[in-house]
Amino acid sequence: MNVTRFLAGRVAPAAAVALVLVTAVAGCGDKEASYCAALTTDQKTFAAMQDDTSGLGLLKHRAMLHDLSDKAPDDLTDEWQTVLGAIDAFAKTLDETGVKAGDFVGGQAPAGLSEVDRTKIATAASELASDDVVQAADGIEQQAKDVCKVQLGL
């Protein structure tokens, strides 16, 4: 048996597999770095959303949040879907009831809303504070702090 041929037949496929794995890991690092850079860039926006105690800042910055979700590492996909699902559902409820986020004053819905519309809005708003959404936001926040060294304030 020719040892050189034997080793060449084994080493080349192993090297190819190793190269694929290294490339995949490097790709994950690039995505993570891109996500962290985006979080850092948007940190002032997060601070402004945190200062807005009504929570309506989330609606104003939905596009930014969706962009961040698209850049997020795969292990945060479920968390982002949960948070954005609740925000999008709230936005849809406001749209269906004809209420704009700016119509709220001091966290209070505008006068003249029917009881049915008030209930719809309250239900959608309460979903934003549900355990699932809070845990998902905590997961996003923790990853940002641990990996990206960024405090979001979600």
C-alpha positions, 0 to 999 in steps of 0.5 A: 500500500502506498502510504502517500496515496492513503494519507492524501485520500484521507487528509484532503477530505478532512482539510476540506471539511475543516475549511468549510467549518472555519469559513462557517464560523468566520461567517458567524463572527462577521454576522455577529460583528455586523449586528454589534456594530448596528446595535452600537450605531443605534444605541442613542435611539434605544436611549431615546426609546427608554426615555419614552415611558409610554412605550410608543417609541417602539412603534416609531422605530419599528423599521430600525428594530426589523433591520436589527432583527435581520442582522441578528445572530441566528440564536436570537431569531426567536426572541426578535420574532416574539418582540417584533410580533407583539410590536407589529400586532399593536401597530396593526391594532392601532391602524385597525382602530384608526388611532395613531401613536401620537394620539396618546397623551400621557399614555392615555388613549384619545377621547371618543374611542368606543369601548370595543376599540379601547379593549382591543388596544388595551389587549394588544398593549398588554401583549407587549408586557407579557412574560414571553415578550419580556423574556425575549427582550431580556434575551436580546438585552443580555446578548447585547450586553454580554457579546456586544458590550452595549446596553440597550434598555429594552 
